[in-house]
Amino acid sequence: MDEFEQARVQAMKNGREGAAVNATKEKSILSDHRIERSEVGEPGEVDAPSDDELERALLERLSALSNGNTLDTGSDTKH
C-alpha cells in the first residue's frame, strides 16, 4: 500500500494524473474497497441452452423424424 501511495504522490508531482489514478485503483483493490470482476467464457455462452434443454430439443426432433415429419430447423440450407 505504501509503495502505491508513493507512486501516486510522485505521479501527481510529475503531472501524470493517469498514473496517479492507476495507483489509486491498485490501492483500493488491495484494501478491498474495489472489486474487479470479469466475465469468464465465450461471448454469449451464458445465453447457451443447458444440457437438459439441448437433450429435450434433440429428443423432440428425433421423435418428429421417427413419425415421418420433416423438420424446419430455421436454416436456409436444404438437405
Jmol script that loads the backbone (N, CA, C; Angstrom):
load data "model"
ATOM      1  N   MET A   1       0.829  -1.186   0.000  1.00  0.00           N
ATOM      2  CA  MET A   1       0.000   0.000   0.000  1.00  0.00           C
ATOM      3  C   MET A   1       0.876   1.254   0.000  1.00  0.00           C
ATOM      4  N   ASP A   2       1.927   1.223   0.805  1.00  0.00           N
ATOM      5  CA  ASP A   2       2.809   2.388   0.890  1.00  0.00           C
ATOM      6  C   ASP A   2       3.477   2.674  -0.454  1.00  0.00           C
ATOM      7  N   GLU A   3       3.868   1.611  -1.152  1.00  0.00           N
ATOM      8  CA  GLU A   3       4.525   1.804  -2.453  1.00  0.00           C
ATOM      9  C   GLU A   3       3.576   2.444  -3.457  1.00  0.00           C
ATOM     10  N   PHE A   4       2.309   2.019  -3.445  1.00  0.00           N
ATOM     11  CA  PHE A   4       1.343   2.629  -4.358  1.00  0.00           C
ATOM     12  C   PHE A   4       1.067   4.083  -3.982  1.00  0.00           C
ATOM     13  N   GLU A   5       1.047   4.365  -2.693  1.00  0.00           N
ATOM     14  CA  GLU A   5       0.847   5.752  -2.262  1.00  0.00           C
ATOM     15  C   GLU A   5       2.026   6.615  -2.700  1.00  0.00           C
ATOM     16  N   GLN A   6       3.247   6.090  -2.555  1.00  0.00           N
ATOM     17  CA  GLN A   6       4.419   6.839  -3.011  1.00  0.00           C
ATOM     18  C   GLN A   6       4.366   7.057  -4.525  1.00  0.00           C
ATOM     19  N   ALA A   7       3.954   6.031  -5.259  1.00  0.00           N
ATOM     20  CA  ALA A   7       3.839   6.161  -6.719  1.00  0.00           C
ATOM     21  C   ALA A   7       2.777   7.189  -7.086  1.00  0.00           C
ATOM     22  N   ARG A   8       1.673   7.196  -6.334  1.00  0.00           N
ATOM     23  CA  ARG A   8       0.599   8.159  -6.596  1.00  0.00           C
ATOM     24  C   ARG A   8       1.070   9.581  -6.356  1.00  0.00           C
ATOM     25  N   VAL A   9       1.745   9.801  -5.239  1.00  0.00           N
ATOM     26  CA  VAL A   9       2.245  11.134  -4.896  1.00  0.00           C
ATOM     27  C   VAL A   9       3.254  11.601  -5.945  1.00  0.00           C
ATOM     28  N   GLN A  10       4.172  10.730  -6.319  1.00  0.00           N
ATOM     29  CA  GLN A  10       5.184  11.084  -7.320  1.00  0.00           C
ATOM     30  C   GLN A  10       4.528  11.384  -8.667  1.00  0.00           C
ATOM     31  N   ALA A  11       3.546  10.587  -9.035  1.00  0.00           N
ATOM     32  CA  ALA A  11       2.855  10.815 -10.311  1.00  0.00           C
ATOM     33  C   ALA A  11       2.161  12.180 -10.312  1.00  0.00           C
ATOM     34  N   MET A  12       1.535  12.538  -9.207  1.00  0.00           N
ATOM     35  CA  MET A  12       0.882  13.844  -9.127  1.00  0.00           C
ATOM     36  C   MET A  12       1.908  14.976  -9.222  1.00  0.00           C
ATOM     37  N   LYS A  13       3.066  14.816  -8.579  1.00  0.00           N
ATOM     38  CA  LYS A  13       4.110  15.837  -8.650  1.00  0.00           C
ATOM     39  C   LYS A  13       4.606  16.020 -10.078  1.00  0.00           C
ATOM     40  N   ASN A  14       4.636  14.914 -10.843  1.00  0.00           N
ATOM     41  CA  ASN A  14       5.127  14.967 -12.222  1.00  0.00           C
ATOM     42  C   ASN A  14       4.029  15.271 -13.241  1.00  0.00           C
ATOM     43  N   GLY A  15       2.819  15.540 -12.747  1.00  0.00           N
ATOM     44  CA  GLY A  15       1.723  15.870 -13.661  1.00  0.00           C
ATOM     45  C   GLY A  15       1.199  14.674 -14.444  1.00  0.00           C
ATOM     46  N   ARG A  16       1.382  13.497 -13.928  1.00  0.00           N
ATOM     47  CA  ARG A  16       0.931  12.278 -14.594  1.00  0.00           C
ATOM     48  C   ARG A  16      -0.322  11.757 -13.885  1.00  0.00           C
ATOM     49  N   GLU A  17      -1.430  12.436 -14.170  1.00  0.00           N
ATOM     50  CA  GLU A  17      -2.678  12.122 -13.486  1.00  0.00           C
ATOM     51  C   GLU A  17      -3.140  10.689 -13.741  1.00  0.00           C
ATOM     52  N   GLY A  18      -2.925  10.194 -14.959  1.00  0.00           N
ATOM     53  CA  GLY A  18      -3.337   8.827 -15.279  1.00  0.00           C
ATOM     54  C   GLY A  18      -2.620   7.802 -14.420  1.00  0.00           C
ATOM     55  N   ALA A  19      -1.342   8.005 -14.224  1.00  0.00           N
ATOM     56  CA  ALA A  19      -0.564   7.102 -13.369  1.00  0.00           C
ATOM     57  C   ALA A  19      -1.031   7.198 -11.923  1.00  0.00           C
ATOM     58  N   ALA A  20      -1.396   8.406 -11.499  1.00  0.00           N
ATOM     59  CA  ALA A  20      -1.904   8.586 -10.132  1.00  0.00           C
ATOM     60  C   ALA A  20      -3.234   7.852  -9.958  1.00  0.00           C
ATOM     61  N   VAL A  21      -4.079   7.937 -10.961  1.00  0.00           N
ATOM     62  CA  VAL A  21      -5.365   7.225 -10.903  1.00  0.00           C
ATOM     63  C   VAL A  21      -5.133   5.723 -10.823  1.00  0.00           C
ATOM     64  N   ASN A  22      -4.203   5.209 -11.632  1.00  0.00           N
ATOM     65  CA  ASN A  22      -3.918   3.769 -11.601  1.00  0.00           C
ATOM     66  C   ASN A  22      -3.392   3.333 -10.231  1.00  0.00           C
ATOM     67  N   ALA A  23      -2.536   4.128  -9.633  1.00  0.00           N
ATOM     68  CA  ALA A  23      -2.027   3.802  -8.298  1.00  0.00           C
ATOM     69  C   ALA A  23      -3.158   3.807  -7.276  1.00  0.00           C
ATOM     70  N   THR A  24      -4.072   4.765  -7.417  1.00  0.00           N
ATOM     71  CA  THR A  24      -5.224   4.829  -6.517  1.00  0.00           C
ATOM     72  C   THR A  24      -6.104   3.597  -6.685  1.00  0.00           C
ATOM     73  N   LYS A  25      -6.317   3.168  -7.930  1.00  0.00           N
ATOM     74  CA  LYS A  25      -7.113   1.957  -8.185  1.00  0.00           C
ATOM     75  C   LYS A  25      -6.480   0.736  -7.528  1.00  0.00           C
ATOM     76  N   GLU A  26      -5.182   0.615  -7.667  1.00  0.00           N
ATOM     77  CA  GLU A  26      -4.485  -0.524  -7.071  1.00  0.00           C
ATOM     78  C   GLU A  26      -4.610  -0.511  -5.551  1.00  0.00           C
ATOM     79  N   LYS A  27      -4.508   0.662  -4.961  1.00  0.00           N
ATOM     80  CA  LYS A  27      -4.673   0.764  -3.510  1.00  0.00           C
ATOM     81  C   LYS A  27      -6.079   0.339  -3.104  1.00  0.00           C
ATOM     82  N   SER A  28      -7.081   0.756  -3.861  1.00  0.00           N
ATOM     83  CA  SER A  28      -8.460   0.420  -3.499  1.00  0.00           C
ATOM     84  C   SER A  28      -8.729  -1.078  -3.657  1.00  0.00           C
ATOM     85  N   ILE A  29      -8.083  -1.710  -4.629  1.00  0.00           N
ATOM     86  CA  ILE A  29      -8.229  -3.166  -4.784  1.00  0.00           C
ATOM     87  C   ILE A  29      -7.577  -3.889  -3.609  1.00  0.00           C
ATOM     88  N   LEU A  30      -6.356  -3.485  -3.266  1.00  0.00           N
ATOM     89  CA  LEU A  30      -5.647  -4.129  -2.156  1.00  0.00           C
ATOM     90  C   LEU A  30      -6.365  -3.954  -0.824  1.00  0.00           C
ATOM     91  N   SER A  31      -7.054  -2.847  -0.664  1.00  0.00           N
ATOM     92  CA  SER A  31      -7.740  -2.587   0.607  1.00  0.00           C
ATOM     93  C   SER A  31      -9.188  -3.090   0.591  1.00  0.00           C
ATOM     94  N   ASP A  32      -9.568  -3.830  -0.467  1.00  0.00           N
ATOM     95  CA  ASP A  32     -10.920  -4.400  -0.621  1.00  0.00           C
ATOM     96  C   ASP A  32     -12.021  -3.348  -0.726  1.00  0.00           C
ATOM     97  N   HIS A  33     -11.657  -2.140  -1.127  1.00  0.00           N
ATOM     98  CA  HIS A  33     -12.670  -1.114  -1.370  1.00  0.00           C
ATOM     99  C   HIS A  33     -13.184  -1.179  -2.807  1.00  0.00           C
ATOM    100  N   ARG A  34     -12.492  -1.920  -3.637  1.00  0.00           N
ATOM    101  CA  ARG A  34     -12.878  -2.062  -5.037  1.00  0.00           C
ATOM    102  C   ARG A  34     -12.706  -3.525  -5.407  1.00  0.00           C
ATOM    103  N   ILE A  35     -13.699  -4.052  -6.093  1.00  0.00           N
ATOM    104  CA  ILE A  35     -13.649  -5.442  -6.521  1.00  0.00           C
ATOM    105  C   ILE A  35     -13.642  -5.472  -8.043  1.00  0.00           C
ATOM    106  N   GLU A  36     -12.639  -6.108  -8.596  1.00  0.00           N
ATOM    107  CA  GLU A  36     -12.539  -6.258 -10.044  1.00  0.00           C
ATOM    108  C   GLU A  36     -13.280  -7.523 -10.437  1.00  0.00           C
ATOM    109  N   ARG A  37     -14.153  -7.417 -11.426  1.00  0.00           N
ATOM    110  CA  ARG A  37     -14.898  -8.571 -11.912  1.00  0.00           C
ATOM    111  C   ARG A  37     -14.727  -8.663 -13.412  1.00  0.00           C
ATOM    112  N   SER A  38     -14.727  -9.874 -13.895  1.00  0.00           N
ATOM    113  CA  SER A  38     -14.646 -10.066 -15.335  1.00  0.00           C
ATOM    114  C   SER A  38     -15.466 -11.282 -15.728  1.00  0.00           C
ATOM    115  N   GLU A  39     -15.946 -11.253 -16.946  1.00  0.00           N
ATOM    116  CA  GLU A  39     -16.734 -12.362 -17.464  1.00  0.00           C
ATOM    117  C   GLU A  39     -15.791 -13.474 -17.893  1.00  0.00           C
ATOM    118  N   VAL A  40     -16.157 -14.685 -17.567  1.00  0.00           N
ATOM    119  CA  VAL A  40     -15.360 -15.840 -17.937  1.00  0.00           C
ATOM    120  C   VAL A  40     -16.155 -16.651 -18.941  1.00  0.00           C
ATOM    121  N   GLY A  41     -15.497 -17.073 -19.995  1.00  0.00           N
ATOM    122  CA  GLY A  41     -16.173 -17.874 -21.008  1.00  0.00           C
ATOM    123  C   GLY A  41     -16.264 -17.135 -22.328  1.00  0.00           C
ATOM    124  N   GLU A  42     -16.865 -17.776 -23.275  1.00  0.00           N
ATOM    125  CA  GLU A  42     -17.024 -17.203 -24.608  1.00  0.00           C
ATOM    126  C   GLU A  42     -18.178 -16.197 -24.616  1.00  0.00           C
ATOM    127  N   PRO A  43     -18.134 -15.214 -25.511  1.00  0.00           N
ATOM    128  CA  PRO A  43     -19.257 -14.273 -25.628  1.00  0.00           C
ATOM    129  C   PRO A  43     -20.557 -15.023 -25.916  1.00  0.00           C
ATOM    130  N   GLY A  44     -21.584 -14.700 -25.161  1.00  0.00           N
ATOM    131  CA  GLY A  44     -22.888 -15.328 -25.355  1.00  0.00           C
ATOM    132  C   GLY A  44     -23.017 -16.699 -24.716  1.00  0.00           C
ATOM    133  N   GLU A  45     -21.968 -17.187 -24.087  1.00  0.00           N
ATOM    134  CA  GLU A  45     -22.012 -18.531 -23.500  1.00  0.00           C
ATOM    135  C   GLU A  45     -23.101 -18.635 -22.440  1.00  0.00           C
ATOM    136  N   VAL A  46     -23.334 -17.561 -21.727  1.00  0.00           N
ATOM    137  CA  VAL A  46     -24.350 -17.564 -20.689  1.00  0.00           C
ATOM    138  C   VAL A  46     -25.723 -17.802 -21.298  1.00  0.00           C
ATOM    139  N   ASP A  47     -25.925 -17.343 -22.545  1.00  0.00           N
ATOM    140  CA  ASP A  47     -27.208 -17.494 -23.211  1.00  0.00           C
ATOM    141  C   ASP A  47     -27.387 -18.871 -23.836  1.00  0.00           C
ATOM    142  N   ALA A  48     -26.369 -19.703 -23.833  1.00  0.00           N
ATOM    143  CA  ALA A  48     -26.438 -21.020 -24.447  1.00  0.00           C
ATOM    144  C   ALA A  48     -27.421 -21.899 -23.676  1.00  0.00           C
ATOM    145  N   PRO A  49     -28.132 -22.763 -24.394  1.00  0.00           N
ATOM    146  CA  PRO A  49     -29.069 -23.652 -23.700  1.00  0.00           C
ATOM    147  C   PRO A  49     -28.322 -24.645 -22.815  1.00  0.00           C
ATOM    148  N   SER A  50     -28.990 -25.077 -21.782  1.00  0.00           N
ATOM    149  CA  SER A  50     -28.394 -26.055 -20.873  1.00  0.00           C
ATOM    150  C   SER A  50     -28.360 -27.427 -21.542  1.00  0.00           C
ATOM    151  N   ASP A  51     -27.631 -28.353 -20.954  1.00  0.00           N
ATOM    152  CA  ASP A  51     -27.580 -29.719 -21.481  1.00  0.00           C
ATOM    153  C   ASP A  51     -28.969 -30.339 -21.515  1.00  0.00           C
ATOM    154  N   ASP A  52     -29.763 -30.099 -20.466  1.00  0.00           N
ATOM    155  CA  ASP A  52     -31.120 -30.644 -20.421  1.00  0.00           C
ATOM    156  C   ASP A  52     -31.984 -30.072 -21.536  1.00  0.00           C
ATOM    157  N   GLU A  53     -31.856 -28.780 -21.808  1.00  0.00           N
ATOM    158  CA  GLU A  53     -32.627 -28.158 -22.885  1.00  0.00           C
ATOM    159  C   GLU A  53     -32.223 -28.712 -24.246  1.00  0.00           C
ATOM    160  N   LEU A  54     -30.928 -28.917 -24.441  1.00  0.00           N
ATOM    161  CA  LEU A  54     -30.458 -29.490 -25.700  1.00  0.00           C
ATOM    162  C   LEU A  54     -30.952 -30.918 -25.870  1.00  0.00           C
ATOM    163  N   GLU A  55     -30.873 -31.701 -24.812  1.00  0.00           N
ATOM    164  CA  GLU A  55     -31.336 -33.089 -24.884  1.00  0.00           C
ATOM    165  C   GLU A  55     -32.828 -33.146 -25.210  1.00  0.00           C
ATOM    166  N   ARG A  56     -33.627 -32.304 -24.565  1.00  0.00           N
ATOM    167  CA  ARG A  56     -35.066 -32.266 -24.814  1.00  0.00           C
ATOM    168  C   ARG A  56     -35.354 -31.903 -26.271  1.00  0.00           C
ATOM    169  N   ALA A  57     -34.647 -30.903 -26.796  1.00  0.00           N
ATOM    170  CA  ALA A  57     -34.852 -30.490 -28.193  1.00  0.00           C
ATOM    171  C   ALA A  57     -34.465 -31.606 -29.158  1.00  0.00           C
ATOM    172  N   LEU A  58     -33.358 -32.289 -28.869  1.00  0.00           N
ATOM    173  CA  LEU A  58     -32.944 -33.390 -29.736  1.00  0.00           C
ATOM    174  C   LEU A  58     -33.947 -34.541 -29.709  1.00  0.00           C
ATOM    175  N   LEU A  59     -34.450 -34.855 -28.524  1.00  0.00           N
ATOM    176  CA  LEU A  59     -35.450 -35.919 -28.422  1.00  0.00           C
ATOM    177  C   LEU A  59     -36.727 -35.555 -29.162  1.00  0.00           C
ATOM    178  N   GLU A  60     -37.143 -34.298 -29.094  1.00  0.00           N
ATOM    179  CA  GLU A  60     -38.334 -33.849 -29.827  1.00  0.00           C
ATOM    180  C   GLU A  60     -38.119 -33.972 -31.334  1.00  0.00           C
ATOM    181  N   ARG A  61     -36.937 -33.598 -31.809  1.00  0.00           N
ATOM    182  CA  ARG A  61     -36.641 -33.701 -33.236  1.00  0.00           C
ATOM    183  C   ARG A  61     -36.569 -35.159 -33.683  1.00  0.00           C
ATOM    184  N   LEU A  62     -35.951 -35.996 -32.865  1.00  0.00           N
ATOM    185  CA  LEU A  62     -35.853 -37.412 -33.184  1.00  0.00           C
ATOM    186  C   LEU A  62     -37.241 -38.037 -33.249  1.00  0.00           C
ATOM    187  N   SER A  63     -38.080 -37.683 -32.309  1.00  0.00           N
ATOM    188  CA  SER A  63     -39.448 -38.191 -32.286  1.00  0.00           C
ATOM    189  C   SER A  63     -40.199 -37.753 -33.544  1.00  0.00           C
ATOM    190  N   ALA A  64     -40.043 -36.499 -33.925  1.00  0.00           N
ATOM    191  CA  ALA A  64     -40.711 -35.990 -35.127  1.00  0.00           C
ATOM    192  C   ALA A  64     -40.215 -36.724 -36.366  1.00  0.00           C
ATOM    193  N   LEU A  65     -38.923 -36.970 -36.455  1.00  0.00           N
ATOM    194  CA  LEU A  65     -38.370 -37.696 -37.595  1.00  0.00           C
ATOM    195  C   LEU A  65     -38.863 -39.137 -37.613  1.00  0.00           C
ATOM    196  N   SER A  66     -38.967 -39.758 -36.463  1.00  0.00           N
ATOM    197  CA  SER A  66     -39.449 -41.138 -36.362  1.00  0.00           C
ATOM    198  C   SER A  66     -40.894 -41.248 -36.822  1.00  0.00           C
ATOM    199  N   ASN A  67     -41.641 -40.174 -36.657  1.00  0.00           N
ATOM    200  CA  ASN A  67     -43.048 -40.156 -37.066  1.00  0.00           C
ATOM    201  C   ASN A  67     -43.216 -39.724 -38.520  1.00  0.00           C
ATOM    202  N   GLY A  68     -42.115 -39.555 -39.233  1.00  0.00           N
ATOM    203  CA  GLY A  68     -42.176 -39.199 -40.642  1.00  0.00           C
ATOM    204  C   GLY A  68     -42.338 -37.717 -40.909  1.00  0.00           C
ATOM    205  N   ASN A  69     -42.246 -36.907 -39.897  1.00  0.00           N
ATOM    206  CA  ASN A  69     -42.370 -35.463 -40.081  1.00  0.00           C
ATOM    207  C   ASN A  69     -41.038 -34.883 -40.546  1.00  0.00           C
ATOM    208  N   THR A  70     -41.109 -33.847 -41.365  1.00  0.00           N
ATOM    209  CA  THR A  70     -39.889 -33.127 -41.717  1.00  0.00           C
ATOM    210  C   THR A  70     -39.734 -31.994 -40.732  1.00  0.00           C
ATOM    211  N   LEU A  71     -38.507 -31.627 -40.491  1.00  0.00           N
ATOM    212  CA  LEU A  71     -38.224 -30.596 -39.505  1.00  0.00           C
ATOM    213  C   LEU A  71     -37.823 -29.303 -40.176  1.00  0.00           C
ATOM    214  N   ASP A  72     -38.340 -28.208 -39.686  1.00  0.00           N
ATOM    215  CA  ASP A  72     -37.891 -26.895 -40.113  1.00  0.00           C
ATOM    216  C   ASP A  72     -36.910 -26.411 -39.063  1.00  0.00           C
ATOM    217  N   THR A  73     -35.614 -26.440 -39.402  1.00  0.00           N
ATOM    218  CA  THR A  73     -34.579 -26.052 -38.446  1.00  0.00           C
ATOM    219  C   THR A  73     -34.317 -24.568 -38.460  1.00  0.00           C
ATOM    220  N   GLY A  74     -34.987 -23.847 -39.348  1.00  0.00           N
ATOM    221  CA  GLY A  74     -34.754 -22.414 -39.418  1.00  0.00           C
ATOM    222  C   GLY A  74     -33.567 -22.063 -40.276  1.00  0.00           C
ATOM    223  N   SER A  75     -32.972 -23.042 -40.910  1.00  0.00           N
ATOM    224  CA  SER A  75     -31.795 -22.811 -41.741  1.00  0.00           C
ATOM    225  C   SER A  75     -32.225 -22.657 -43.193  1.00  0.00           C
ATOM    226  N   ASP A  76     -31.451 -21.877 -43.940  1.00  0.00           N
ATOM    227  CA  ASP A  76     -31.723 -21.706 -45.367  1.00  0.00           C
ATOM    228  C   ASP A  76     -31.190 -22.888 -46.178  1.00  0.00           C
ATOM    229  N   THR A  77     -30.354 -23.710 -45.564  1.00  0.00           N
ATOM    230  CA  THR A  77     -29.749 -24.828 -46.258  1.00  0.00           C
ATOM    231  C   THR A  77     -30.736 -25.985 -46.325  1.00  0.00           C
ATOM    232  N   LYS A  78     -30.926 -26.539 -47.522  1.00  0.00           N
ATOM    233  CA  LYS A  78     -31.797 -27.684 -47.705  1.00  0.00           C
ATOM    234  C   LYS A  78     -30.966 -28.930 -47.810  1.00  0.00           C
ATOM    235  N   HIS A  79     -31.355 -29.987 -47.099  1.00  0.00           N
ATOM    236  CA  HIS A  79     -30.624 -31.255 -47.129  1.00  0.00           C
ATOM    237  C   HIS A  79     -31.449 -32.298 -47.815  1.00  0.00           C
TER     238      HIS A  79
END
end "model"
wireframe off; spacefill off
backbone 0.3
color backbone group
